[in-house]
Amino acid sequence: MRPKAAASSCAARTRGARDGQPLTSAFTLASEGSAVMTVTPSHTLDATSSDFALAAGFRSAATACGLKPSGNLDLGMVWSDGPCSAAGVFTTNRVLAAPVHVCLDTLASAAGRVRGVLYNSGCANAVTGERGIADARRMRELGADAIGAQPEELFVLSTGVIGKFLDMEKLARGVETLRSHAALRTADDAVRAIMTTDTRKKLAFTPLSLPGGRVTIAGFAKGAGMIHPNMATMLSVITTDARLEPARLDRCLRSAVERSFNRISVDGDMSTNDTVLVLASGASGAVVDDAAEPAFTAALTDVCASLARQIARDGEGATRLVELRITGGDTERQAHGVGDAIACSPLVKTAIHGNDPNWGRILAAAGYSGEAIEPDDVRLWFGEDDAVQLLDRGLPVAFDAARASALLKEDPAIIHLDLGLGSASAIVWTCDLSAEYVRINADYTT
């Protein structure tokens, strides 16, 4: 069976509380039994270009082959000289782009000996029929030949406009450049080659000490619009120098994606191409065994969450990140479902853009989420440390409207809804919705 992401949610632009640091969360019980979320920086770095490097054992190359009319970088490759364990999670949209089909083939036949990934921007190669599948396979053959691998040992990714065929002549010339001295060789160049409407690069890495030595998890992603789990127009390539078998890596990745990429959304639209890939070179010699798996999964989750927040932070037309903290749920799934509904509400997102503390829209979205909430039990706050309370046990309370408006203007804008039912919680990230989002998407192909 093809790997799928699990439950999804809707989030947008993301950044940590300060200096681009990612966030982790913990929950404690305050007075009157309310659940309060404490958010602290994690050890993962939302890396700058100068900081970022792929994990040991990996190389990269990038070029502009003309797939983008702008002439910007549009073709890149990340690879290892030796076989890697690999895992992938893909869109659950029933309209699958050709590269997704080819990636699934690669995982099925060579998950323990993958050599790399070749990717292009400027054309999604989606809704292109049998020709699109043939082009994706040819793209895989070209990339494999460039690094001395077998075709089934390479992943391919594409992003851009749906319904257009890849220009295979340009792509073939571009792959020739990738294998030459003319290619750009920094990891920063590799990241730029995958960008479309992104306004910034999404990079993250974290070190991890295991009993067998120190390992690194380092990855990059693209995505700004058409973002809604299960996965969205979102591509991510993550590398690690840890050593672990494909089945274990797959288990770690699924767990990480559930609490990262599946908890963001920009616009509620699910893409045809969404893919997250992890390649493990084993170059560090440190083995992830049963004892080390929880720590490795936590570190991988940190990296994925950092990349996910950065995608949301760069949502098309967005001006701020919105962090929805849902506490007091019977189950984490319930809390997630409520947060997802709020994150996907255009009325909530436009109110946030206008700094309008219209709490009724938030409560209404929670009510139609499909989750069994009790309206008389809910409480609502804005801001870090629950700075302003707006609802108490389902009823409005007097609040400082100017202060509440100012809190919605912060980046991130923090909204905390306590369901008053149990001890489960979830964080969902989204962004505000502006007129600029409409402008960007109203004439995307014209």
TARA-V60276 format. One record per residue. N is the residue number from 1. BURIAL is I if it has 16 or more other C-alpha atoms within 10 Angstrom, else O. Layout:
n:N burial:BURIAL
n:N burial:BURIAL
This chain:
n:1 burial:O
n:2 burial:O
n:3 burial:O
n:4 burial:I
n:5 burial:I
n:6 burial:I
n:7 burial:I
n:8 burial:I
n:9 burial:I
n:10 burial:I
n:11 burial:I
n:12 burial:I
n:13 burial:I
n:14 burial:I
n:15 burial:I
n:16 burial:I
n:17 burial:I
n:18 burial:O
n:19 burial:O
n:20 burial:I
n:21 burial:I
n:22 burial:I
n:23 burial:I
n:24 burial:I
n:25 burial:O
n:26 burial:O
n:27 burial:I
n:28 burial:O
n:29 burial:O
n:30 burial:O
n:31 burial:O
n:32 burial:O
n:33 burial:O
n:34 burial:I
n:35 burial:I
n:36 burial:I
n:37 burial:I
n:38 burial:O
n:39 burial:I
n:40 burial:O
n:41 burial:O
n:42 burial:I
n:43 burial:I
n:44 burial:I
n:45 burial:I
n:46 burial:I
n:47 burial:I
n:48 burial:O
n:49 burial:O
n:50 burial:O
n:51 burial:O
n:52 burial:I
n:53 burial:I
n:54 burial:I
n:55 burial:I
n:56 burial:I
n:57 burial:I
n:58 burial:I
n:59 burial:I
n:60 burial:I
n:61 burial:I
n:62 burial:I
n:63 burial:I
n:64 burial:I
n:65 burial:I
n:66 burial:I
n:67 burial:I
n:68 burial:I
n:69 burial:O
n:70 burial:O
n:71 burial:O
n:72 burial:I
n:73 burial:I
n:74 burial:I
n:75 burial:I
n:76 burial:I
n:77 burial:I
n:78 burial:I
n:79 burial:I
n:80 burial:I
n:81 burial:O
n:82 burial:O
n:83 burial:I
n:84 burial:I
n:85 burial:I
n:86 burial:I
n:87 burial:I
n:88 burial:I
n:89 burial:I
n:90 burial:I
n:91 burial:I
n:92 burial:I
n:93 burial:I
n:94 burial:O
n:95 burial:O
n:96 burial:I
n:97 burial:I
n:98 burial:I
n:99 burial:I
n:100 burial:I
n:101 burial:I
n:102 burial:I
n:103 burial:I
n:104 burial:I
n:105 burial:I
n:106 burial:I
n:107 burial:I
n:108 burial:O
n:109 burial:O
n:110 burial:I
n:111 burial:I
n:112 burial:I
n:113 burial:I
n:114 burial:I
n:115 burial:I
n:116 burial:I
n:117 burial:I
n:118 burial:I
n:119 burial:I
n:120 burial:I
n:121 burial:I
n:122 burial:I
n:123 burial:I
n:124 burial:I
n:125 burial:I
n:126 burial:I
n:127 burial:I
n:128 burial:I
n:129 burial:O
n:130 burial:O
n:131 burial:O
n:132 burial:I
n:133 burial:I
n:134 burial:O
n:135 burial:I
n:136 burial:I
n:137 burial:I
n:138 burial:I
n:139 burial:I
n:140 burial:I
n:141 burial:I
n:142 burial:I
n:143 burial:I
n:144 burial:I
n:145 burial:I
n:146 burial:O
n:147 burial:I
n:148 burial:O
n:149 burial:I
n:150 burial:I
n:151 burial:I
n:152 burial:I
n:153 burial:I
n:154 burial:I
n:155 burial:I
n:156 burial:I
n:157 burial:I
n:158 burial:I
n:159 burial:I
n:160 burial:I
n:161 burial:I
n:162 burial:I
n:163 burial:O
n:164 burial:O
n:165 burial:I
n:166 burial:I
n:167 burial:O
n:168 burial:O
n:169 burial:O
n:170 burial:O
n:171 burial:I
n:172 burial:I
n:173 burial:O
n:174 burial:I
n:175 burial:I
n:176 burial:I
n:177 burial:I
n:178 burial:I
n:179 burial:I
n:180 burial:O
n:181 burial:O
n:182 burial:O
n:183 burial:I
n:184 burial:I
n:185 burial:I
n:186 burial:I
n:187 burial:I
n:188 burial:I
n:189 burial:I
n:190 burial:I
n:191 burial:I
n:192 burial:I
n:193 burial:I
n:194 burial:I
n:195 burial:I
n:196 burial:I
n:197 burial:O
n:198 burial:I
n:199 burial:O
n:200 burial:I
n:201 burial:I
n:202 burial:I
n:203 burial:I
n:204 burial:I
n:205 burial:I
n:206 burial:I
n:207 burial:I
n:208 burial:I
n:209 burial:O
n:210 burial:I
n:211 burial:O
n:212 burial:O
n:213 burial:O
n:214 burial:O
n:215 burial:I
n:216 burial:I
n:217 burial:I
n:218 burial:I
n:219 burial:I
n:220 burial:I
n:221 burial:I
n:222 burial:I
n:223 burial:I
n:224 burial:I
n:225 burial:I
n:226 burial:I
n:227 burial:I
n:228 burial:I
n:229 burial:I
n:230 burial:I
n:231 burial:I
n:232 burial:I
n:233 burial:I
n:234 burial:I
n:235 burial:I
n:236 burial:I
n:237 burial:I
n:238 burial:I
n:239 burial:I
n:240 burial:I
n:241 burial:I
n:242 burial:I
n:243 burial:I
n:244 burial:I
n:245 burial:I
n:246 burial:I
n:247 burial:O
n:248 burial:I
n:249 burial:I
n:250 burial:I
n:251 burial:O
n:252 burial:I
n:253 burial:I
n:254 burial:I
n:255 burial:I
n:256 burial:I
n:257 burial:I
n:258 burial:I
n:259 burial:I
n:260 burial:I
n:261 burial:I
n:262 burial:I
n:263 burial:I
n:264 burial:I
n:265 burial:I
n:266 burial:I
n:267 burial:I
n:268 burial:I
n:269 burial:I
n:270 burial:I
n:271 burial:I
n:272 burial:I
n:273 burial:I
n:274 burial:I
n:275 burial:I
n:276 burial:I
n:277 burial:I
n:278 burial:I
n:279 burial:I
n:280 burial:I
n:281 burial:I
n:282 burial:I
n:283 burial:I
n:284 burial:I
n:285 burial:O
n:286 burial:I
n:287 burial:I
n:288 burial:I
n:289 burial:O
n:290 burial:O
n:291 burial:O
n:292 burial:O
n:293 burial:I
n:294 burial:O
n:295 burial:I
n:296 burial:I
n:297 burial:I
n:298 burial:O
n:299 burial:I
n:300 burial:I
n:301 burial:I
n:302 burial:I
n:303 burial:I
n:304 burial:I
n:305 burial:I
n:306 burial:I
n:307 burial:I
n:308 burial:I
n:309 burial:I
n:310 burial:I
n:311 burial:I
n:312 burial:I
n:313 burial:I
n:314 burial:I
n:315 burial:I
n:316 burial:I
n:317 burial:I
n:318 burial:I
n:319 burial:I
n:320 burial:I
n:321 burial:I
n:322 burial:I
n:323 burial:I
n:324 burial:I
n:325 burial:I
n:326 burial:I
n:327 burial:I
n:328 burial:I
n:329 burial:I
n:330 burial:I
n:331 burial:I
n:332 burial:I
n:333 burial:I
n:334 burial:I
n:335 burial:I
n:336 burial:I
n:337 burial:I
n:338 burial:I
n:339 burial:I
n:340 burial:I
n:341 burial:I
n:342 burial:I
n:343 burial:I
n:344 burial:I
n:345 burial:I
n:346 burial:I
n:347 burial:I
n:348 burial:I
n:349 burial:I
n:350 burial:I
n:351 burial:I
n:352 burial:I
n:353 burial:I
n:354 burial:O
n:355 burial:I
n:356 burial:I
n:357 burial:I
n:358 burial:I
n:359 burial:I
n:360 burial:O
n:361 burial:I
n:362 burial:I
n:363 burial:I
n:364 burial:O
n:365 burial:I
n:366 burial:I
n:367 burial:I
n:368 burial:O
n:369 burial:I
n:370 burial:O
n:371 burial:I
n:372 burial:O
n:373 burial:I
n:374 burial:O
n:375 burial:I
n:376 burial:O
n:377 burial:I
n:378 burial:I
n:379 burial:I
n:380 burial:I
n:381 burial:I
n:382 burial:I
n:383 burial:I
n:384 burial:I
n:385 burial:O
n:386 burial:I
n:387 burial:O
n:388 burial:I
n:389 burial:I
n:390 burial:I
n:391 burial:I
n:392 burial:O
n:393 burial:I
n:394 burial:I
n:395 burial:O
n:396 burial:O
n:397 burial:O
n:398 burial:O
n:399 burial:O
n:400 burial:O
n:401 burial:O
n:402 burial:O
n:403 burial:O
n:404 burial:I
n:405 burial:I
n:406 burial:O
n:407 burial:I
n:408 burial:I
n:409 burial:I
n:410 burial:I
n:411 burial:I
n:412 burial:I
n:413 burial:I
n:414 burial:I
n:415 burial:I
n:416 burial:I
n:417 burial:I
n:418 burial:I
n:419 burial:I
n:420 burial:I
n:421 burial:I
n:422 burial:I
n:423 burial:I
n:424 burial:I
n:425 burial:I
n:426 burial:I
n:427 burial:I
n:428 burial:I
n:429 burial:I
n:430 burial:I
n:431 burial:I
n:432 burial:I
n:433 burial:I
n:434 burial:I
n:435 burial:O
n:436 burial:O
n:437 burial:I
n:438 burial:O
n:439 burial:O
n:440 burial:O
n:441 burial:O
n:442 burial:O
n:443 burial:O
n:444 burial:O
n:445 burial:O
n:446 burial:O
